[in-house]
Amino acid sequence: MIGEKVLHFENKNTDLAALQSKIEDYLKSERFQVQSSAPSPHGVVVQAQKGGFLSTVIAADRAMTVLIDGEPNNFTVRVGIGKWLKHLGVTAVETLLLSDLFLLVDVPEMAWNFEIENKIAREIASFVG
């Protein structure tokens, strides 16, 4: 998909719950509204939505979506735009994987999507080390 970032990490022995927490804290510090799914064997999803001027660029039902999947020494983080899901905290990741977790974006969204995905991807890489 255009704009989706996929980061794969091996041999990092990363606490994935701590990584999730760092991602959530970072997004909150950037003034995003954040919600997360419950952890499952298929990973965890973190969604972040930002209002203000972005509401004119990105549809109100869109969110930055981060999927963390794998084991501490072999995991993948996918970052992209997805549909803001109500009650994500009680939604199983398995259900999300069957839906369109990441969406294709149109031209106005692509510039913002590219910029914020790159920024978040750099932060995630620094969290992992």
N, CA, C and O atoms as a MOPAC input file, in Angstrom:
PM7 MOZYME 1SCF
protein

 N      0.83800 1    -1.17200 1     0.00000 1
 C      0.00000 1     0.00000 1     0.00000 1
 C      0.88600 1     1.23900 1     0.00000 1
 O      1.95200 1     1.25100 1     0.61600 1
 N      0.45100 1     2.25000 1    -0.67600 1
 C      1.18800 1     3.51000 1    -0.72700 1
 C      1.22000 1     4.11900 1     0.66400 1
 O      0.18200 1     4.28000 1     1.30500 1
 N      2.41800 1     4.45700 1     1.12700 1
 C      2.55700 1     5.15500 1     2.38700 1
 C      2.65900 1     4.28700 1     3.61100 1
 O      3.12200 1     4.76000 1     4.64900 1
 N      2.24800 1     3.04200 1     3.54000 1
 C      2.34800 1     2.18600 1     4.71800 1
 C      3.80500 1     1.87200 1     4.99300 1
 O      4.56400 1     1.53900 1     4.08400 1
 N      4.18600 1     1.98100 1     6.25300 1
 C      5.55100 1     1.66600 1     6.67300 1
 C      5.53700 1     0.32100 1     7.36900 1
 O      4.67600 1     0.05000 1     8.20600 1
 N      6.49800 1    -0.52100 1     7.01600 1
 C      6.65800 1    -1.80800 1     7.67300 1
 C      8.08400 1    -1.86500 1     8.20900 1
 O      9.05000 1    -1.78300 1     7.45000 1
 N      8.19900 1    -2.00600 1     9.52700 1
 C      9.49900 1    -2.09700 1    10.18100 1
 C      9.62800 1    -3.49600 1    10.75600 1
 O      8.75400 1    -3.95100 1    11.49400 1
 N     10.72300 1    -4.18500 1    10.41700 1
 C     10.94700 1    -5.53300 1    10.94400 1
 C     12.21000 1    -5.51300 1    11.79100 1
 O     13.24400 1    -4.98800 1    11.37800 1
 N     12.11100 1    -6.09000 1    12.97900 1
 C     13.23000 1    -6.09900 1    13.91300 1
 C     13.55300 1    -7.53400 1    14.31300 1
 O     12.65900 1    -8.31400 1    14.64100 1
 N     14.84000 1    -7.87200 1    14.28300 1
 C     15.30100 1    -9.19300 1    14.70400 1
 C     16.40800 1    -9.03800 1    15.73500 1
 O     17.18800 1    -8.08600 1    15.69900 1
 N     16.45800 1   -10.00100 1    16.65800 1
 C     17.51600 1   -10.07500 1    17.67500 1
 C     17.63000 1    -8.80700 1    18.52000 1
 O     18.73500 1    -8.38600 1    18.86200 1
 N     16.49200 1    -8.20000 1    18.85700 1
 C     16.49900 1    -6.97800 1    19.66800 1
 C     16.03700 1    -7.23100 1    21.10000 1
 O     16.19700 1    -6.36400 1    21.96000 1
 N     15.46200 1    -8.41300 1    21.37000 1
 C     14.96300 1    -8.76400 1    22.69800 1
 C     14.18600 1    -7.59800 1    23.31200 1
 O     14.51400 1    -7.12400 1    24.40000 1
 N     13.16800 1    -7.14900 1    22.60900 1
 C     12.37400 1    -5.99000 1    22.98700 1
 C     11.12800 1    -6.41000 1    23.74900 1
 O     10.42200 1    -7.32900 1    23.33400 1
 N     10.86000 1    -5.75000 1    24.84700 1
 C      9.62000 1    -5.95100 1    25.58900 1
 C      8.52000 1    -5.26500 1    24.77700 1
 O      8.44600 1    -4.03700 1    24.74300 1
 N      7.66500 1    -6.05700 1    24.12400 1
 C      6.67000 1    -5.49100 1    23.21600 1
 C      5.59800 1    -4.68600 1    23.95300 1
 O      5.06400 1    -3.72600 1    23.39700 1
 N      5.27900 1    -5.05500 1    25.17800 1
 C      4.32300 1    -4.27200 1    25.96900 1
 C      4.91900 1    -2.90400 1    26.29200 1
 O      4.21800 1    -1.89400 1    26.24300 1
 N      6.20600 1    -2.87000 1    26.62000 1
 C      6.87700 1    -1.59700 1    26.88800 1
 C      6.95400 1    -0.76100 1    25.60700 1
 O      6.78500 1     0.45700 1    25.65600 1
 N      7.20800 1    -1.40400 1    24.46200 1
 C      7.23600 1    -0.69500 1    23.18700 1
 C      5.86800 1    -0.07400 1    22.90200 1
 O      5.77900 1     1.08500 1    22.49700 1
 N      4.81800 1    -0.84000 1    23.11400 1
 C      3.46400 1    -0.32300 1    22.93400 1
 C      3.24500 1     0.89700 1    23.81500 1
 O      2.71000 1     1.90700 1    23.35700 1
 N      3.64900 1     0.81000 1    25.05800 1
 C      3.48800 1     1.91300 1    25.99600 1
 C      4.26500 1     3.15300 1    25.53900 1
 O      3.76000 1     4.27200 1    25.63100 1
 N      5.48200 1     2.95500 1    25.05000 1
 C      6.28800 1     4.08900 1    24.56200 1
 C      5.63400 1     4.73900 1    23.34800 1
 O      5.62300 1     5.96300 1    23.22200 1
 N      5.08900 1     3.90900 1    22.45300 1
 C      4.40400 1     4.44800 1    21.27000 1
 C      3.18800 1     5.26400 1    21.70700 1
 O      2.97600 1     6.37600 1    21.22400 1
 N      2.39100 1     4.70900 1    22.62400 1
 C      1.21000 1     5.41800 1    23.12100 1
 C      1.60900 1     6.73900 1    23.79200 1
 O      0.99600 1     7.77500 1    23.53300 1
 N      2.62600 1     6.70400 1    24.64700 1
 C      3.07500 1     7.91600 1    25.33200 1
 C      3.56500 1     8.96300 1    24.34100 1
 O      3.27500 1    10.15000 1    24.49200 1
 N      4.30900 1     8.52300 1    23.32400 1
 C      4.80100 1     9.45500 1    22.30600 1
 C      3.62400 1    10.11300 1    21.58000 1
 O      3.59400 1    11.33200 1    21.40800 1
 N      2.66300 1     9.29800 1    21.16100 1
 C      1.51600 1     9.84400 1    20.43100 1
 C      0.70700 1    10.80300 1    21.30300 1
 O      0.24100 1    11.83800 1    20.82700 1
 N      0.54400 1    10.46000 1    22.57000 1
 C     -0.16400 1    11.35500 1    23.48600 1
 C      0.60100 1    12.66900 1    23.65500 1
 O     -0.00700 1    13.73600 1    23.74500 1
 N      1.93600 1    12.59100 1    23.69700 1
 C      2.73300 1    13.81600 1    23.83100 1
 C      2.61400 1    14.69600 1    22.58800 1
 O      2.83800 1    15.90500 1    22.64700 1
 N      2.26000 1    14.07800 1    21.47100 1
 C      2.03200 1    14.82900 1    20.22500 1
 C      0.57100 1    15.24600 1    20.08800 1
 O      0.13700 1    15.69700 1    19.02800 1
 N     -0.17600 1    15.08900 1    21.17400 1
 C     -1.58500 1    15.50300 1    21.28200 1
 C     -2.54200 1    14.69400 1    20.41700 1
 O     -3.51900 1    15.22000 1    19.88200 1
 N     -2.24400 1    13.41100 1    20.29100 1
 C     -3.17600 1    12.49900 1    19.64700 1
 C     -4.08400 1    11.89400 1    20.70700 1
 O     -3.67600 1    11.72200 1    21.85500 1
 N     -5.30100 1    11.57600 1    20.32800 1
 C     -6.17400 1    10.74500 1    21.14700 1
 C     -5.77600 1     9.31200 1    20.81200 1
 O     -5.70700 1     8.95700 1    19.63600 1
 N     -5.51300 1     8.47900 1    21.82200 1
 C     -4.95400 1     7.14400 1    21.59800 1
 C     -5.86800 1     6.07800 1    22.18700 1
 O     -6.43800 1     6.25000 1    23.26400 1
 N     -5.99400 1     4.97100 1    21.45600 1
 C     -6.69400 1     3.79300 1    21.95700 1
 C     -5.94100 1     2.55900 1    21.48100 1
 O     -5.28000 1     2.58700 1    20.44300 1
 N     -6.04500 1     1.47000 1    22.25000 1
 C     -5.32700 1     0.23700 1    21.91500 1
 C     -6.23900 1    -0.96300 1    22.05800 1
 O     -7.17500 1    -0.96400 1    22.85700 1
 N     -5.94900 1    -1.98900 1    21.26600 1
 C     -6.67700 1    -3.24900 1    21.39600 1
 C     -6.06100 1    -4.05800 1    22.52900 1
 O     -4.96500 1    -3.76100 1    23.00300 1
 N     -6.77500 1    -5.06400 1    22.94200 1
 C     -6.21400 1    -5.99900 1    23.91200 1
 C     -5.14700 1    -6.83000 1    23.20900 1
 O     -5.30600 1    -7.15700 1    22.03300 1
 N     -4.06400 1    -7.18100 1    23.90100 1
 C     -3.03700 1    -8.03700 1    23.28100 1
 C     -3.62600 1    -9.40000 1    22.91800 1
 O     -4.51100 1    -9.91300 1    23.60200 1
 N     -3.11900 1    -9.97000 1    21.83400 1
 C     -3.55900 1   -11.29100 1    21.39300 1
 C     -2.37000 1   -12.00200 1    20.76600 1
 O     -1.31000 1   -11.39900 1    20.60000 1
 N     -2.52900 1   -13.27600 1    20.41400 1
 C     -1.43300 1   -13.97700 1    19.73200 1
 C     -1.05600 1   -13.33800 1    18.39500 1
 O      0.01800 1   -13.60900 1    17.85700 1
 N     -1.94000 1   -12.49000 1    17.85800 1
 C     -1.68600 1   -11.82600 1    16.57800 1
 C     -1.15300 1   -10.41400 1    16.75200 1
 O     -0.97800 1    -9.68900 1    15.77200 1
 N     -0.89400 1   -10.01900 1    17.99100 1
 C     -0.32000 1    -8.70500 1    18.22200 1
 C     -1.26900 1    -7.75300 1    18.90700 1
 O     -2.25500 1    -8.16000 1    19.52300 1
 N     -0.95300 1    -6.48000 1    18.78800 1
 C     -1.74800 1    -5.41900 1    19.38400 1
 C     -1.83900 1    -4.26900 1    18.39000 1
 O     -0.91100 1    -4.02200 1    17.62000 1
 N     -2.97300 1    -3.57100 1    18.41900 1
 C     -3.18200 1    -2.42200 1    17.54400 1
 C     -3.29900 1    -1.17500 1    18.39900 1
 O     -4.03500 1    -1.15100 1    19.38600 1
 N     -2.56200 1    -0.13200 1    18.01000 1
 C     -2.65300 1     1.17800 1    18.64000 1
 C     -3.19500 1     2.12400 1    17.57800 1
 O     -2.68200 1     2.17200 1    16.46000 1
 N     -4.22700 1     2.87100 1    17.93000 1
 C     -4.74500 1     3.87400 1    17.00900 1
 C     -4.61700 1     5.24600 1    17.63900 1
 O     -4.76800 1     5.41000 1    18.85000 1
 N     -4.33700 1     6.22900 1    16.79800 1
 C     -4.19200 1     7.60600 1    17.25300 1
 C     -4.91700 1     8.52400 1    16.28000 1
 O     -4.78700 1     8.39900 1    15.06200 1
 N     -5.67500 1     9.44100 1    16.84200 1
 C     -6.44900 1    10.36800 1    16.02500 1
 C     -6.17500 1    11.77400 1    16.51500 1
 O     -6.07100 1    12.01900 1    17.71700 1
 N     -6.06000 1    12.69200 1    15.57500 1
 C     -5.74500 1    14.06800 1    15.92400 1
 C     -6.76800 1    14.98600 1    15.27600 1
 O     -7.08000 1    14.84900 1    14.09400 1
 N     -7.28400 1    15.92100 1    16.05800 1
 C     -8.26800 1    16.86400 1    15.54100 1
 C     -7.60900 1    18.09900 1    14.98500 1
 O     -6.51800 1    18.03500 1    14.41800 1
 N     -8.26100 1    19.20200 1    15.14400 1
 C     -7.71300 1    20.47500 1    14.68000 1
 C     -7.66800 1    20.55900 1    13.17500 1
 O     -8.59300 1    20.12200 1    12.49000 1
 N     -6.57900 1    21.13000 1    12.65400 1
 C     -6.48100 1    21.34800 1    11.21400 1
 C     -6.49200 1    20.02900 1    10.44900 1
 O     -6.87600 1    19.99800 1     9.28000 1
 N     -6.08000 1    18.95300 1    11.08700 1
 C     -6.04500 1    17.67200 1    10.37700 1
 C     -7.43900 1    17.17500 1    10.03500 1
 O     -7.59800 1    16.38100 1     9.10700 1
 N     -8.45100 1    17.62600 1    10.76600 1
 C     -9.80900 1    17.18000 1    10.46300 1
 C    -10.23900 1    17.65600 1     9.08700 1
 O    -11.14800 1    17.07400 1     8.49500 1
 N     -9.59900 1    18.71400 1     8.55700 1
 C     -9.91300 1    19.15400 1     7.20500 1
 C     -9.11200 1    18.38100 1     6.16400 1
 O     -9.47000 1    18.37000 1     4.98600 1
 N     -8.02500 1    17.73100 1     6.59600 1
 C     -7.17900 1    16.97400 1     5.67800 1
 C     -7.54700 1    15.50000 1     5.69200 1
 O     -7.54500 1    14.84000 1     4.65200 1
 N     -7.86000 1    14.99300 1     6.86400 1
 C     -8.14200 1    13.58100 1     7.03800 1
 C     -9.56400 1    13.42200 1     7.53500 1
 O     -9.99900 1    14.13800 1     8.43600 1
 N    -10.28500 1    12.48500 1     6.94800 1
 C    -11.65900 1    12.24100 1     7.35600 1
 C    -11.72200 1    11.94100 1     8.85200 1
 O    -10.79700 1    11.36500 1     9.42400 1
 N    -12.81800 1    12.33900 1     9.46400 1
 C    -12.96300 1    12.19600 1    10.91500 1
 C    -12.90600 1    10.73900 1    11.37400 1
 O    -12.60100 1    10.47100 1    12.53600 1
 N    -13.19100 1     9.80800 1    10.48700 1
 C    -13.16800 1     8.40100 1    10.90300 1
 C    -11.82500 1     7.73600 1    10.62800 1
 O    -11.71400 1     6.51300 1    10.71300 1
 N    -10.80500 1     8.52600 1    10.30100 1
 C     -9.47800 1     7.97800 1    10.01800 1
 C     -8.55800 1     8.15400 1    11.20400 1
 O     -8.72300 1     9.07100 1    12.00900 1
 N     -7.57800 1     7.25500 1    11.30300 1
 C     -6.62900 1     7.30800 1    12.41800 1
 C     -5.29600 1     6.74800 1    11.96900 1
 O     -5.22300 1     5.93300 1    11.04900 1
 N     -4.23300 1     7.20100 1    12.63700 1
 C     -2.93400 1     6.56900 1    12.47100 1
 C     -3.05700 1     5.22200 1    13.16400 1
 O     -3.46500 1     5.15300 1    14.32300 1
 N     -2.70800 1     4.15700 1    12.46400 1
 C     -2.85700 1     2.80900 1    13.00400 1
 C     -1.49800 1     2.12800 1    13.04200 1
 O     -0.76800 1     2.11600 1    12.05100 1
 N     -1.16800 1     1.56600 1    14.19100 1
 C      0.10600 1     0.87600 1    14.39500 1
 C     -0.20600 1    -0.54900 1    14.83800 1
 O     -0.92000 1    -0.75300 1    15.82000 1
 N      0.32400 1    -1.52500 1    14.12400 1
 C      0.16300 1    -2.93900 1    14.47400 1
 C      1.51900 1    -3.48200 1    14.88800 1
 O      2.47700 1    -3.42900 1    14.11700 1
 N      1.60300 1    -4.00300 1    16.10700 1
 C      2.82700 1    -4.63200 1    16.61400 1
 C      2.55100 1    -6.12400 1    16.67800 1
 O      1.62000 1    -6.55300 1    17.36000 1
 N      3.35300 1    -6.92200 1    15.97200 1
 C      3.09700 1    -8.35500 1    15.88900 1
 C      4.40900 1    -9.12600 1    15.93500 1
 O      5.37200 1    -8.75400 1    15.26300 1
 N      4.45300 1   -10.18500 1    16.71400 1
 C      5.62400 1   -11.04600 1    16.74300 1
 C      6.09600 1   -11.33200 1    18.15200 1
 O      5.35200 1   -11.19100 1    19.12200 1
 N      7.34800 1   -11.73700 1    18.23900 1
 C      7.99800 1   -12.08600 1    19.49700 1
 C      9.11500 1   -11.08600 1    19.77700 1
 O      9.54800 1   -10.38400 1    18.86300 1
 N      9.59100 1   -11.00400 1    21.02200 1
 C     10.61000 1   -10.00400 1    21.36600 1
 C     11.85600 1   -10.00000 1    20.47600 1
 O     12.46800 1    -8.94700 1    20.30000 1
 N     12.24600 1   -11.14200 1    19.91200 1
 C     13.43900 1   -11.19100 1    19.05800 1
 C     13.12300 1   -11.22400 1    17.56400 1
 O     14.03300 1   -11.31000 1    16.73900 1
 N     11.85300 1   -11.15700 1    17.21500 1
 C     11.46300 1   -11.18700 1    15.80800 1
 C     10.04900 1   -10.61100 1    15.70200 1
 O      9.05900 1   -11.33000 1    15.83800 1
 N      9.97400 1    -9.30300 1    15.45800 1
 C      8.65700 1    -8.67900 1    15.39200 1
 C      8.58900 1    -7.64100 1    14.27700 1
 O      9.60100 1    -7.16200 1    13.76500 1
 N      7.34900 1    -7.31900 1    13.92800 1
 C      7.08000 1    -6.36400 1    12.86800 1
 C      6.16500 1    -5.28200 1    13.41200 1
 O      5.24700 1    -5.55800 1    14.18400 1
 N      6.42600 1    -4.04500 1    13.00100 1
 C      5.56800 1    -2.91900 1    13.32000 1
 C      5.11600 1    -2.32300 1    11.99900 1
 O      5.93500 1    -1.91200 1    11.17700 1
 N      3.79900 1    -2.27800 1    11.80100 1
 C      3.22700 1    -1.66400 1    10.60200 1
 C      2.55000 1    -0.36500 1    11.00900 1
 O      1.81900 1    -0.31900 1    11.99800 1
 N      2.79800 1     0.68800 1    10.24000 1
 C      2.23100 1     2.00600 1    10.51800 1
 C      1.51600 1     2.48100 1     9.26600 1
 O      2.09300 1     2.46500 1     8.17800 1
 N      0.27100 1     2.90100 1     9.40600 1
 C     -0.48200 1     3.41000 1     8.26700 1
 C     -1.76100 1     4.07900 1     8.73300 1
 O     -2.00800 1     4.21500 1     9.93200 1
 N     -2.56600 1     4.49300 1     7.77600 1
 C     -3.84900 1     5.10600 1     8.07000 1
 C     -4.90500 1     4.00400 1     8.06800 1
 O     -4.94900 1     3.16500 1     7.16800 1
 N     -5.74400 1     4.02600 1     9.08200 1
 C     -6.82800 1     3.05800 1     9.17300 1
 C     -8.09800 1     3.73700 1     9.62600 1
 O     -8.10400 1     4.92500 1     9.94900 1
 N     -9.15400 1     2.98500 1     9.64600 1
 C    -10.43000 1     3.51200 1    10.12000 1
 C    -10.41100 1     3.55800 1    11.64000 1
 O    -10.02800 1     2.58400 1    12.28800 1
 N    -10.82800 1     4.69900 1    12.21700 1
 C    -10.93600 1     4.82400 1    13.67000 1
 C    -12.03600 1     3.87500 1    14.11800 1
 O    -13.18500 1     3.99600 1    13.69200 1
 N    -11.68300 1     2.93900 1    14.97100 1
 C    -12.63100 1     1.93300 1    15.42200 1
 C    -13.09900 1     2.24100 1    16.83100 1
 O    -12.29400 1     2.35200 1    17.75500 1
 N    -14.39000 1     2.37500 1    16.98400 1
 C    -14.94700 1     2.59500 1    18.32100 1
 C    -14.75900 1     1.32300 1    19.12900 1
 O    -14.86900 1     0.21700 1    18.59900 1
 N    -14.47900 1     1.48300 1    20.39800 1
 C    -14.32800 1     0.35600 1    21.32200 1
 C    -13.20000 1    -0.58700 1    20.90800 1
 O    -13.32700 1    -1.80500 1    21.03000 1
 N    -12.10700 1    -0.02400 1    20.42400 1
 C    -10.96000 1    -0.84000 1    20.01100 1
 C    -10.43500 1    -1.68300 1    21.16200 1
 O     -9.93800 1    -2.78900 1    20.94500 1
 N    -10.54100 1    -1.17400 1    22.37600 1
 C    -10.03500 1    -1.88800 1    23.54200 1
 C    -10.66400 1    -3.25300 1    23.75700 1
 O    -10.07000 1    -4.11600 1    24.40300 1
 N    -11.86100 1    -3.45600 1    23.22400 1
 C    -12.51500 1    -4.75400 1    23.38400 1
 C    -12.58400 1    -5.53000 1    22.06700 1
 O    -13.18500 1    -6.60300 1    22.00700 1
 N    -11.97300 1    -4.99300 1    21.02500 1
 C    -11.97200 1    -5.65500 1    19.72300 1
 C    -10.76900 1    -6.57700 1    19.61600 1
 O     -9.64500 1    -6.17200 1    19.91500 1
 N    -10.99400 1    -7.79300 1    19.19900 1
 C     -9.90000 1    -8.75200 1    19.04300 1
 C     -9.09200 1    -8.41500 1    17.80100 1
 O     -9.65700 1    -8.07400 1    16.76200 1
 N     -7.77400 1    -8.51000 1    17.90600 1
 C     -6.90200 1    -8.22800 1    16.76900 1
 C     -7.23500 1    -9.16100 1    15.61300 1
 O     -7.14900 1    -8.76300 1    14.45100 1
 N     -7.61200 1   -10.39500 1    15.92000 1
 C     -7.97400 1   -11.34900 1    14.87100 1
 C     -9.09200 1   -10.79300 1    13.99500 1
 O     -9.06200 1   -10.95000 1    12.77400 1
 N    -10.07800 1   -10.14200 1    14.61300 1
 C    -11.17800 1    -9.52900 1    13.87100 1
 C    -10.66900 1    -8.39300 1    13.00500 1
 O    -11.10000 1    -8.23600 1    11.86300 1
 N     -9.74300 1    -7.59200 1    13.55200 1
 C     -9.19200 1    -6.46600 1    12.79700 1
 C     -8.42800 1    -6.93800 1    11.57800 1
 O     -8.47600 1    -6.30400 1    10.52400 1
 N     -7.71800 1    -8.05500 1    11.71800 1
 C     -6.91300 1    -8.54800 1    10.60600 1
 C     -7.77600 1    -9.00500 1     9.43500 1
 O     -7.31200 1    -9.04200 1     8.29600 1
 N     -9.02200 1    -9.35000 1     9.71300 1
 C     -9.93800 1    -9.74900 1     8.65000 1
 C    -10.58100 1    -8.55300 1     7.96800 1
 O    -11.15900 1    -8.68400 1     6.88900 1
 N    -10.48300 1    -7.38600 1     8.59700 1
 C    -11.04600 1    -6.17200 1     8.01900 1
 C     -9.93300 1    -5.36600 1     7.35700 1
 O     -8.78600 1    -5.80800 1     7.29600 1
 N    -10.27500 1    -4.20500 1     6.87400 1
 C     -9.28700 1    -3.30700 1     6.27600 1
 C     -8.62100 1    -2.50700 1     7.37800 1
 O     -9.02500 1    -1.37900 1     7.66100 1
 N     -7.59600 1    -3.08400 1     8.00700 1
 C     -6.89900 1    -2.41100 1     9.09500 1
 C     -6.20000 1    -1.15500 1     8.58900 1
 O     -6.18800 1    -0.12700 1     9.26500 1
 N     -5.62000 1    -1.24700 1     7.39800 1
 C     -4.96900 1    -0.09400 1     6.78600 1
 C     -5.72800 1     0.25600 1     5.51400 1
 O     -6.13700 1    -0.63500 1     4.76900 1
 N     -5.91700 1     1.53600 1     5.26300 1
 C     -6.69700 1     2.00600 1     4.12400 1
 C     -5.79400 1     2.67500 1     3.09400 1
 O     -4.74800 1     3.23300 1     3.42500 1
 N     -6.21900 1     2.60500 1     1.85600 1
 C     -5.56300 1     3.41800 1     0.83800 1
 C     -5.96300 1     4.86200 1     1.07900 1
 O     -7.08800 1     5.13100 1     1.50100 1
 N     -5.07000 1     5.77800 1     0.82000 1
 C     -5.35500 1     7.18500 1     1.07800 1
 C     -5.35900 1     7.96900 1    -0.22000 1
 O     -4.71200 1     7.59200 1    -1.19700 1
 N     -6.10900 1     9.07800 1    -0.21100 1
 C     -6.15100 1     9.91300 1    -1.40600 1
 C     -5.03400 1    10.95100 1    -1.34600 1
 O     -4.28900 1    11.02100 1    -0.36900 1
 N     -4.92800 1    11.74400 1    -2.39100 1
 C     -3.80000 1    12.65900 1    -2.54900 1
 C     -3.63600 1    13.64100 1    -1.38100 1
 O     -2.51200 1    13.78600 1    -0.89900 1
 N     -4.69200 1    14.33000 1    -0.89000 1
 C     -4.47100 1    15.25900 1     0.22000 1
 C     -3.93500 1    14.56300 1     1.46700 1
 O     -3.13400 1    15.13700 1     2.20500 1
 N     -4.37100 1    13.33800 1     1.70200 1
 C     -3.91700 1    12.61800 1     2.88000 1
 C     -2.50400 1    12.08400 1     2.73100 1
 O     -1.81000 1    11.89100 1     3.72900 1
 N     -2.06500 1    11.84200 1     1.50300 1
 C     -0.76800 1    11.21000 1     1.29000 1
 C      0.37800 1    12.01900 1     1.87800 1
 O      1.28700 1    11.44500 1     2.47800 1
 N      0.35600 1    13.34200 1     1.72000 1
 C      1.45700 1    14.16600 1     2.23200 1
 C      1.53800 1    14.08200 1     3.75100 1
 O      2.61500 1    13.87800 1     4.31100 1
 N      0.38400 1    14.24200 1     4.42000 1
 C      0.38000 1    14.13100 1     5.87800 1
 C      0.75200 1    12.71800 1     6.29300 1
 O      1.55700 1    12.52200 1     7.20300 1
 N      0.16700 1    11.73900 1     5.62700 1
 C      0.42300 1    10.33600 1     5.94300 1
 C      1.91600 1    10.03900 1     5.85200 1
 O      2.48300 1     9.43100 1     6.76000 1
 N      2.54900 1    10.45800 1     4.77500 1
 C      3.97400 1    10.20900 1     4.57100 1
 C      4.80500 1    10.85600 1     5.67700 1
 O      5.71100 1    10.23000 1     6.22800 1
 N      4.49100 1    12.11000 1     5.99800 1
 C      5.25300 1    12.84000 1     7.00700 1
 C      5.11100 1    12.20300 1     8.38900 1
 O      6.11300 1    11.95800 1     9.06000 1
 N      3.89300 1    11.93800 1     8.81500 1
 C      3.68300 1    11.42200 1    10.16600 1
 C      4.13700 1     9.97300 1    10.28300 1
 O      4.66300 1     9.58200 1    11.32500 1
 N      3.94700 1     9.16200 1     9.23600 1
 C      4.42400 1     7.77700 1     9.28100 1
 C      5.93800 1     7.73200 1     9.42600 1
 O      6.46700 1     6.94500 1    10.21100 1
 N      6.63400 1     8.57400 1     8.67000 1
 C      8.09400 1     8.61000 1     8.77800 1
 C      8.53700 1     9.05000 1    10.16600 1
 O      9.47600 1     8.48400 1    10.72600 1
 N      7.86900 1    10.05100 1    10.72400 1
 C      8.22300 1    10.53700 1    12.05600 1
 C      7.99100 1     9.45200 1    13.10000 1
 O      8.85000 1     9.22100 1    13.95100 1
 N      6.85100 1     8.79000 1    13.04700 1
 C      6.54500 1     7.73800 1    14.01300 1
 C      7.47900 1     6.53800 1    13.80700 1
 O      7.92500 1     5.93100 1    14.78100 1
 N      7.77700 1     6.19700 1    12.55800 1
 C      8.69000 1     5.08400 1    12.27900 1
 C     10.07200 1     5.36000 1    12.86900 1
 O     10.69700 1     4.45800 1    13.42600 1
 N     10.55400 1     6.60400 1    12.75300 1
 C     11.84700 1     6.96100 1    13.34800 1
 C     11.80400 1     6.83200 1    14.86900 1
 O     12.75300 1     6.34100 1    15.48000 1
 N     10.71100 1     7.27000 1    15.47600 1
 C     10.57500 1     7.16600 1    16.93100 1
 C     10.54900 1     5.70900 1    17.36600 1
 O     11.20300 1     5.34200 1    18.34200 1
 N      9.80200 1     4.87700 1    16.65300 1
 C      9.71800 1     3.45700 1    16.99500 1
 C     11.09600 1     2.81500 1    16.89300 1
 O     11.50000 1     2.05900 1    17.77600 1
 N     11.81100 1     3.11500 1    15.82200 1
 C     13.16400 1     2.55500 1    15.64900 1
 C     14.07200 1     3.00300 1    16.79300 1
 O     14.90500 1     2.22400 1    17.25600 1
 N     13.92500 1     4.24000 1    17.25300 1
 C     14.75600 1     4.69500 1    18.37700 1
 C     14.34300 1     4.01400 1    19.68400 1
 O     15.19200 1     3.76800 1    20.54000 1
 N     13.05900 1     3.70800 1    19.85000 1
 C     12.60500 1     3.00300 1    21.04500 1
 C     13.19600 1     1.59900 1    21.10200 1
 O     13.57300 1     1.11300 1    22.16800 1
 N     13.27200 1     0.94600 1    19.92200 1
 C     13.78100 1    -0.42400 1    19.86100 1
 C     15.28900 1    -0.42400 1    20.05000 1
 O     15.83700 1    -1.30600 1    20.71000 1
 N     15.96000 1     0.56700 1    19.47000 1
 C     17.40400 1     0.69400 1    19.64000 1
 C     18.21100 1     0.14400 1    18.50400 1
 O     19.44000 1     0.19500 1    18.53800 1

